[in-house]
């Protein structure tokens, strides 16, 4: 695995992207499609990882995604981008 490679790890209610050195980001969710927590390592932000994580949850739950409170302004913007039609 080189520094650009990453893998997806799935466990009960969590998707995690990681590479050889660190966790890139993860999302914790429930079966109702509620996002309990999402985090992307600052080094990897603005590269589409948060959106990819949310799309995985959307596919897995087949529900409209909802963020649990509190929602940051950036989190709200991210949620709108994933729930709006393309």
Backbone torsions as a table, in degrees:
resi	resn	phi	psi	omega
1	UNK	NA	121.4	175.3
2	UNK	-91.0	178.8	-172.7
3	UNK	-64.6	-18.5	-180.0
4	UNK	-90.6	-14.9	-179.8
5	UNK	-78.5	148.6	174.4
6	UNK	-148.7	160.7	179.6
7	UNK	-127.9	156.4	176.8
8	UNK	-103.0	128.5	175.7
9	UNK	-117.6	130.6	179.3
10	UNK	-117.3	130.1	170.5
11	UNK	-131.1	-179.7	-176.2
12	UNK	-56.9	106.8	176.4
13	UNK	75.5	14.9	-180.0
14	UNK	-142.1	132.0	167.8
15	UNK	-112.2	134.4	180.0
16	UNK	-132.2	130.7	169.3
17	UNK	-99.9	131.6	177.2
18	UNK	-144.6	157.9	172.4
19	UNK	-120.1	-170.3	-175.9
20	UNK	-60.4	-31.2	-172.3
21	UNK	-100.4	-27.4	-169.8
22	UNK	-160.0	169.4	169.5
23	UNK	-82.6	126.6	178.6
24	UNK	-80.8	-44.1	179.3
25	UNK	-177.5	163.9	177.2
26	UNK	-153.1	159.8	175.4
27	UNK	-134.8	135.5	174.8
28	UNK	-111.7	133.4	-173.2
29	UNK	-147.2	167.5	174.5
30	UNK	-118.3	175.0	-174.4
31	UNK	-65.7	-19.3	178.6
32	UNK	-81.1	-0.7	-179.2
33	UNK	85.4	12.1	178.0
34	UNK	-82.0	127.1	177.0
35	UNK	-84.5	113.8	-178.4
36	UNK	-84.3	-34.0	-179.3
37	UNK	-163.8	139.1	173.5
38	UNK	-137.2	137.9	-179.2
39	UNK	-143.8	136.5	170.4
40	UNK	-127.1	128.4	177.8
41	UNK	-52.3	131.9	-177.4
42	UNK	-52.8	-30.5	179.0
43	UNK	-64.4	-27.6	-175.0
44	UNK	-107.2	8.8	-179.9
45	UNK	-72.0	158.2	-179.4
46	UNK	66.4	27.3	177.9
47	UNK	-121.9	7.0	175.5
48	UNK	90.6	5.1	-178.0
49	UNK	-67.2	-40.2	179.8
50	UNK	-61.9	-43.8	179.5
51	UNK	-64.4	-41.0	177.5
52	UNK	-61.5	-42.8	179.3
53	UNK	-62.0	-44.3	-179.9
54	UNK	-66.5	-35.8	177.7
55	UNK	-65.3	-35.0	175.2
56	UNK	-63.2	-42.8	178.6
57	UNK	-64.4	-43.7	179.1
58	UNK	-57.7	-45.7	179.5
59	UNK	-66.1	-41.6	-177.4
60	UNK	-68.1	-45.0	-173.9
61	UNK	-89.9	-24.9	-174.6
62	UNK	55.4	35.5	178.8
63	UNK	-124.0	157.0	171.6
64	UNK	-68.5	130.1	-175.8
65	UNK	-75.2	140.6	178.1
66	UNK	-133.7	134.5	175.9
67	UNK	-91.0	135.1	173.5
68	UNK	-73.5	151.2	179.1
69	UNK	-67.9	151.9	-7.7
70	UNK	-80.8	151.0	179.2
71	UNK	-112.9	125.3	177.1
72	UNK	-74.5	161.3	176.3
73	UNK	-57.1	-39.6	178.3
74	UNK	-69.6	-36.2	176.4
75	UNK	-63.1	-40.8	178.5
76	UNK	-63.2	-42.8	178.9
77	UNK	-63.5	-41.7	177.9
78	UNK	-62.6	-45.0	179.5
79	UNK	-60.6	-44.1	178.3
80	UNK	-60.5	-40.5	-177.1
81	UNK	-67.8	-31.4	-178.2
82	UNK	-83.3	-30.0	-177.7
83	UNK	-90.1	-12.8	-178.5
84	UNK	-84.1	145.3	179.4
85	UNK	-63.5	145.6	-178.9
86	UNK	-76.3	NA	NA
